[in-house]
Amino acid sequence: EAQVTQNPRYLITVTGKKLTVTCSQNMNHEYMSWYRQDPGLGLRQIYYSMNVEVTDKGDVPEGYKVSRKEKRNFPLILESPSPNQTSLYFCASSFGQGRGNTEAFFGQGTRLTVV
Amino acid sequence: GEDVEQSLFLSVREGDSSVINCTYTDSSSTYLYWYKQEPGAGLQLLTYIFSNMDMKQDQRLTVLLNKKDKHLSLRIADTQTGDSAIYFCAERGPSGGYQKVTFGIGTKLQVIP
């Protein structure tokens, strides 16, 4: 089954404690991205990756890091989480440019609370 | 930068048609999308339209695009309680290079039995 898998689904952590949210896709997609969803703000892109070893900042990259060492995985790293990073996070993947009507597959989401 | 705007809330009776509207600012958009988000779930792509099309129909869903006014709408015929969800409009553009997707804040559709 084609899917994007995020882990964990729920996480409560304390300020400053490094954490990683994993994302994996099984569709051989080139393009992967991370979004955060906040009430009244919709989805905002954090980082994206157009292929292995190619990553770039989205609209709200501050406080986040990513890596793309393999095509299927795109982890989101919070080196020193703060309460303003409490949010619902989504990973998405799709075929890269040149594929016309690409479709983005979304993971189920990770609800992060930083206290 | 690009902006996508939607109304926050829509309430309809079961069996009626729902129309969710969206406006966008990027005149170089290539594709426009409608996503559905059910409670506790990720986003599911419902349908999309290429920017050189005016209309697209897919079963109960009809997408209308007015490129001149940068207005996109999603019509759901015979709305069912299972259609209750948040609907996001999104646009992708420009063509060539990095094709960023910009989302609206979502319209919550409530279907009254």
Interface residues (C-beta under 8 A of the other chain):
Chain A: V4 Y35 G40 L41 G42 L43 R44 Q45 Y48 M50 D56 G58 F90 A92 Q97 N101 T102 E103 A104 F105 F106 G107 Q108 G109
Chain B: Y31 Y33 Y35 G40 A41 G42 L43 Q44 L45 Y48 F50 F88 G96 G97 Y98 Q99 K100 V101 F103 G104 I105 G106
